[in-house]
Amino acid sequence: MSTETGGVQVDPRELPAGSFTASDIARIELGSAAESGAMSHGRYVQMLGEDLAVAGDYVRQAAHRRRDADSLVSAAVIAERVRGTSWEVIGDALRMSAEEAEKKWGRDEASWHNRSVVESLVLKDPGKRAAKVDRYITTDKPYQFGTAVRRPLSESLDAAAHLTGRDVAAADHAFAGTVCTACVH
């Protein structure tokens, strides 16, 4: 799948794995978690519509969706932390104190930073996972509101900036996040 950024075609599957920043990886993982949750919710609605459930399936499946939501929040917290967001801001967004937020997700963040390629499908092949999220964003539109065009995730990845000349440092500074270390931006 190709995406267009500033006139340059970017296929995230062709970007070198080493060109993806930590922020890229965290956002790809967050996008993957969101896509997985959306697909899961769609299957839940389909189960209700087809009325193929046995006793207890509605509740059992709803509990699975809650676990999906918890995983999505964890991925979002990690993506925020990787981009430099403070525990205070995260806690405020979740209506808890910074200390409570750090206590709840601090270990997840530390584990995320210490994992290996063996433990992460995204680290094994970030371009492939980014292309999968792109495909969902640009083609699976059951929940699209309005007529806005959906921009693929890969267009905003730091790894794509190396081909397109996008100013990564300015975007990172605006978000108070990390700086791309793979280039001179």
Protein Blocks (a to p, Z undefined) as FASTA:
>chain_A
ZZdeehiacdfklpcfklpcfklmmmmmmmmmmmmmmmmmmmmmmmmmnopacehklmmm
mmmmmmmmmmmmmmmmmmmmmnopafklmmmmnopafklmmmmmmmmmmmmmmpcfklpm
klmmmmlmmmmmmmmmmmmmmlbgcjbdcddfklmgmklmmmnopafklmmmmnopacdf
kbcZZ
